[in-house]
């Protein structure tokens, strides 16, 4: 565990230190997020914060490479491939932050990065569908690339309020870390040093190092350089947790066999449920209106929270709460009795739902940053 704490702190500290530098760079090159109809900020804000997060993750990777116990994780090319893939999407995102790129160019960069990590070994080798199901290799590679692109765009879509995306990804990464560490410790023989656990620890550190600069009112946005990078790293953690856990290695004294065979598929879905729902609903909504799926609007989950009366900070906190409840509620099935885990999850869901519905009735006037109508258009412009 000490090694992962060190990895986490290296990523956190490096990201935190580099954020002011990237804010200065953004000022000089003119990388600003201007105020648009769908936005909730009222003044232009510099971006490029994702570059600092990438540097934090890269620093954690390079340090871990020289650590005795973690060195074994680098015996395959997975982590090097992840670093290269993250570098590609970070570069594409940084260019877009400075000079807007078209959607197809950004998609091309995402596909190149997805192919890099897939051919480095970060891919689904099997699917835990009750038993380990091995699919044809080409199909698994295509599934890997699809999941990477889906995760990248899910994070990009949910990045609409200060601190929201970084907080959600931090929660997802921390949950993946807990899950991966518990499962790995239950192997026969135990082995807690894995690529999945490392990526989760470094990703959580990068997000938390950025958050102090990004909570409302944000001094720096992550931009596409951050959303694309976090999406790829989250996808890598997902794939490493799903496709490379072998239930036959799980001992009876650790996580139970049902959890080992079913939860590897359910845990990532639950952890990423909010951003996945957002991206799927956005595609359906825009297609039904005759728009292109990537054409932006003001009807994402975070906009909905503002519409029902939550202020900026509270909307972010509540979405964090929903993500935490769903993720931890699912992971609790790994180390708690099913009945107890289900009861605890139901109580937490009821609490989150109650707060979401009840709190708008007690909003103080003037604390809602912007109002939106049912079409998603601002009514206070």
N, C-alpha and C positions, 0 to 999 in steps of 0.2 A: 504493500500500500504506500510506503514512503516514496517509492519511485514515481508513482502516479501523482502524489501530492506535489512533488518537485516539478514534474512536467506541467501540471496545472498552474503552478505559481510562475514558472518561466513564461508560459504563454500569456498569462494575465499581466505580469509586470511589463513584458516587452510591448504588448499591445497598448497598455496604458501610457507608456512613455512615448510611443511613436505617434499617438493621436494628435498632440499639439503640432508636431512637425507636419503631419498631413494636412492639418487645417491651414497652416501657413502656405503649403504648396498649392492647396485648392484656391486660396485667395489670389495667389500670383498667376495661376494659369486660367483663372476664371471658371473653375468647376463649381457652379452653384445650382441648387435646385430652386428654380423660379417659382413664384406663386401661381398655381393653376386653379381652375374651377374646382377640381376634385380634391385639392390639397386642403389641409387643416392648418398649416403654418401660414403666418401673415407677412413674413419678410423672407427674402432670399437667404438660404442657409448653405454654407459650403459643404461639399461632400468629399469623397475619396477615403472615408473612414475604413472602408473594406481593405485598403492596402495595409493599414496598421494591423488589422486582424490577421491578414495573411502573413505578415512579418512575425507576429506573435506565434502563429502556428508553426511557421518555418523554424523559428528559434527553438521551440520545444522539440521539434523533430531532430534538429542537428545536435542538440544537447543529449537527447535520449539515445542517439546513435552511439555516443561515447560512454553510456552508462552500462556497467557490467551486466546487470540482470536484464535490462531492456534490449541489450544488443542482439539477443536471440530473435527478437521480433523483426529485425532487419535482415534476417537470413534469406527471406524471400524479397521480391521486389515490390511488394504491395505498398509499403509506406513511401517509398521513393516515387512510385507511380502516382500516388495520391497527391504528393507534394507538387509534382510536375503538372498534374491535371488542375490543381487549385491555382497554380501559377498562371496557367493558360486562361482560365475563366476570370481570374483577378485582372489580368492584363486587358482582356476584352472589356470587362466592366469598367476599368479605369479609363480606357479610351472613350467609352460611352459616357462616362461622367464628365469628361472634358468636352467631347465633341459627339453629339448624338449619333448613334449608329442605327441602321434600320433593323427591323426584327429578324430578317433572314440572316444577316451577318452575325447577330448575337446567337441565333440558333446554331449557326455553323460552328462558332467557337465552343458552344456547349457540347455539340456532338464530338468535336475533336477531343475535348477534355474527357468526355465519357469513354471514348475509345481508348485513350491513354490509360486510364485506370483499369479498364476492363482487361486490356492486354498485359497489364502489369500483375494481373492475378486477382484483382478486386472484382469478383463476379459471382453470380449464383452458380454453385456447383450442384446444388440440389434444393428442393423445396420441402419444408417440413409439414406435409399435409397429413398429419396424424402419424404417418410413417415417412421415412426419408424417400422422396420421389426424385429420381434422376431423370431429367429431360435431355433431349439432344443438345449437344454443345452449342451449335449456332443459335438455337432458340434461347438458351440461357444467356448468351452474350447479348442478343437483342433485348431480352428482358432487363438485363443490367443497364444497358444504354437508356432504355425507356425510363427506368426508375431514376437514373441520374438526372435526366432532363426534366422529369416530373418534379423531383425534389427542388431543383434549382428554381423552377418557375413558381412552385408553391411558396417558397421563401420570398421570392421577388414580389408576388402578389400580396402577401400579408404585410409587407414593409410599407405601412402607411401612416403609422403614428410613432411618435418619438419613443424609442426603446422597445417597441413591440416585437419586431422580428428578432433582435438580439436576445431579448428575454425569452421568447418562445424557443429559440434554438438552444439557448443555455439550459432550459428545462429539459428539452429533448435529449441533449447530450449528457446531462447528469443522470437522467433516467436510463439511458443506454449504458452508461458506465456502471450503475448499480446492477442492472440486469446482467451485463456481460461478466462483471466481476463475480457475482454470485454463481452464475452458471459455470464459469471457468474453475472456480474453487471447488465445485462439486464433481469435477471430472475425476475419473479413476485412471491414473493418479492425478491429483490436483495440479493445475498450471494456470496461474492468474496472469501470466504475461502473454498478452495476445494483441493483435493489431486492432481489433474492435475496441478493446478497453483503452488502448493508447489514444486512438483517434478521438474517442469520446472525452477523455480527460483534457486533451489539448484544445479541443473545440470549445469545451465549457470555459476553459481559462481565457481563450481569445474573446469570447462573448462578454464575459464578466469584466474583462479589462477595458472593453469599449463602452459598456453601459454607463459608467459615471459621466461620460462626456455626451451621452445620447439621450438620457432621460429628459422629459419635458421641463423647461424648454431646451431643446437640443442645441449644442454648440457646433456639432458636426454630424452630418448624415453618413451612413455607411455607403450610400449610393449603390449602383449596380456592381461595383467592384466588391462590395460586401455581400450583397444579396446572392450573387452568383457563387461566390466563394463559400459562404455558409451553406448554401444549398448543396453544392458538390460534396463538402465534408460531411454534411448530415446524411447524404445519400450513401457515402462510403461507409459510415457507421452502420447504417441500416443494412446494407448488403453484407457486411462482415458479420453482423449479428444474426442475420437470417440464413444466409446460404452456407455458412461454414461451421454451424453447431451440429455436432453429431450426438443424437440422443443416446446411442449405445455407450458413449463415454461417461454419461452422467450416473453417478453412484446413487444408490437407494437412500443414503443418509443425507444427501444434499437436496437439490430441487427434485420434486417428484417427476416420474416419467411422463405423465400427461403434460405437465408444464413444459418439460423439455422438448416435447414433440409438437405441441400446438402453439404455445406462446411465442416461439421464435417468429411466427408469422403474425400473430395478433398484436404483439408488443409494438413493433414499428408502426403498424397501421394506427393503433391507438395514440401513440406518442405524437404522430404527425397528423392526427385527425383534423384539427382546426385548419391548418394551411391546406391540406388536401381537399377538405370540403370547400374551402374558399376558391381554389383554382377550378375544381370541377363545376361548381355552381356558376362561376364567372364564364366559363366556356359555354355552358348550357344557356345562360341568360343572354349573352351577347349573340350567340348563334340564332336564338329564337327571335331576336330583334333585327336580324339581318346584318349584324356587325361582324367584323373579324374577331376571332377569339382573343387576340392580343391587343385589341383596341381598348384603351383604358376608360373606366367609368368611375362613378362614386357610389358603388353599391357593394363594396367589400364588407366583410364582417365588421371591421373597425368603423366603417361608415354607419353601419346599422346600429352599432352601440351608441354613436353620437346622435343618431336620429331618435332613439327612444329616450334620450335625455341624460346620458352619462357625459361627464366632462372628460377632457383629454386624459388626465392621469388615471382617473377611475376606470375609464374604458380599457386602458392598457392593463391595469392591475387585475381587472375582472377576466380579461382574456388570458392573462398569465395563470390566474386561478383555475379557469376551465382546463387549460392545458395540463396543469399540475395534477388536478383531480383525475382526469382521464388517464394520464400516463402512469401515475403512481398507483391508481386503482387497478390498472391492469397488471403492473409488475408485482403488486402485492400477492397475486396468485402464485408467484414463484416460491415465496417463503412463508405464506400463511395458509391455514386451512381454507378450502374453497368457500365454505359458508361464511366464515369470518371476513374473508376478503370481499365477498359480494356484499355483505351487510355494510362494511366500512365504505365501499365504493358508492353504494346507494345513498348513504348519509351525506357524503361529500358532494355528490351530484345535486342532492336536494338543497344543500347549503348554497352552492354556486348558483343554482337556478333562482333560489329565493333572493339572494343579493342582487342578481341581475334585474329581476322584476321589481324589487321593492325600493332600491336606492334612488331611482329617478324621481320618485315622489317627494324626496327630501333634498333635491338639488338646490343649492343657493343660487339666486338670480345672478347672472353675469358670469357663471363659471362654465358655461358651455361655449367652447371656442367658435363653433360654427353650427348652423342649422341646415338640414337637408330635407327636401321634400321627398315624396314617394318615388319620384323618378331619379333620385340621386343627385339633384341639382341644388346648389346652395341657394338659400332663400334670404341670406343676410348680406349678400354681396353689394 
